[in-house]
Every structure is written in structure tokens, then in C-alpha cells.
Amino acid sequence: MDISRKLGIMVVTGVPAIVGGGIVYYFFGSYLQVIVYEIILLIAALGLLTNSK
């Protein structure tokens, strides 16, 4: 996988991290749920980056 595709995956997962983090905080009112949400996104992004050819 070339570097531009890796950067694209990080951008595509970075935008939901910022916007989704705000939405999660709005609904739950705690940073603990935001951290859990961010960790789930990080695991998904790393899975995409490491398993792609």
C-alpha cells in the first residue's frame, strides 16, 4: 500500500474522530466514553492499515 492511501485512511478516520467525539460527549457528557470511542476508531484504523496489501 502506498503512502497516499495510508494518509487517506488516516484522514477518513480522523474526521469521524473529531466530529464523532463531540457528538459522543454531547450525548454522554463524559470524556470516558469519548476516550473509548477514540480507541475503537484507532483500532479500526490500525486494522485497515496493517491488513491491506
C-alpha positions as a Markdown table, in Angstrom:
| # | Residue | x | y | z |
|---|---|---|---|---|
| 1 | Met | 0.0 | 0.0 | 0.0 |
| 2 | Asp | 1.4 | 3.4 | -0.9 |
| 3 | Ile | 1.8 | 6.3 | 1.4 |
| 4 | Ser | -1.1 | 8.3 | -0.2 |
| 5 | Arg | -3.5 | 5.6 | 0.5 |
| 6 | Lys | -2.3 | 5.3 | 4.1 |
| 7 | Leu | -2.7 | 9.1 | 4.6 |
| 8 | Gly | -6.2 | 8.9 | 3.0 |
| 9 | Ile | -7.3 | 6.2 | 5.5 |
| 10 | Met | -6.0 | 8.3 | 8.4 |
| 11 | Val | -7.9 | 11.4 | 7.1 |
| 12 | Val | -11.1 | 9.4 | 6.6 |
| 13 | Thr | -10.8 | 8.0 | 10.2 |
| 14 | Gly | -9.6 | 11.4 | 11.6 |
| 15 | Val | -12.7 | 13.3 | 10.7 |
| 16 | Pro | -15.1 | 11.0 | 12.5 |
| 17 | Ala | -12.8 | 11.1 | 15.5 |
| 18 | Ile | -13.2 | 14.8 | 15.8 |
| 19 | Val | -16.9 | 15.1 | 14.9 |
| 20 | Gly | -17.9 | 11.9 | 16.5 |
| 21 | Gly | -16.0 | 12.7 | 19.7 |
| 22 | Gly | -18.1 | 15.9 | 20.0 |
| 23 | Ile | -21.3 | 14.0 | 19.4 |
| 24 | Val | -20.4 | 11.3 | 21.9 |
| 25 | Tyr | -19.6 | 13.9 | 24.5 |
| 26 | Tyr | -22.8 | 15.7 | 23.9 |
| 27 | Phe | -24.9 | 12.6 | 24.5 |
| 28 | Phe | -23.0 | 11.1 | 27.4 |
| 29 | Gly | -21.4 | 14.2 | 29.0 |
| 30 | Ser | -18.2 | 12.4 | 30.0 |
| 31 | Tyr | -14.8 | 12.1 | 28.5 |
| 32 | Leu | -14.5 | 8.5 | 29.4 |
| 33 | Gln | -17.0 | 7.5 | 26.6 |
| 34 | Val | -15.1 | 9.8 | 24.2 |
| 35 | Ile | -11.8 | 8.0 | 25.0 |
| 36 | Val | -13.5 | 4.6 | 24.4 |
| 37 | Tyr | -14.9 | 5.8 | 21.1 |
| 38 | Glu | -11.5 | 7.2 | 20.0 |
| 39 | Ile | -9.8 | 3.9 | 21.0 |
| 40 | Ile | -12.3 | 1.9 | 18.9 |
| 41 | Leu | -11.6 | 4.2 | 15.9 |
| 42 | Leu | -7.9 | 3.8 | 16.4 |
| 43 | Ile | -8.1 | 0.0 | 16.5 |
| 44 | Ala | -10.2 | 0.1 | 13.3 |
| 45 | Ala | -7.7 | 2.4 | 11.5 |
| 46 | Leu | -4.7 | 0.4 | 12.5 |
| 47 | Gly | -6.5 | -2.8 | 11.4 |
| 48 | Leu | -7.1 | -1.2 | 8.0 |
| 49 | Leu | -3.5 | 0.0 | 7.7 |
| 50 | Thr | -1.9 | -3.3 | 8.7 |
| 51 | Asn | -4.2 | -5.8 | 6.9 |
| 52 | Ser | -4.2 | -4.0 | 3.5 |
| 53 | Lys | -1.7 | -5.1 | 0.8 |
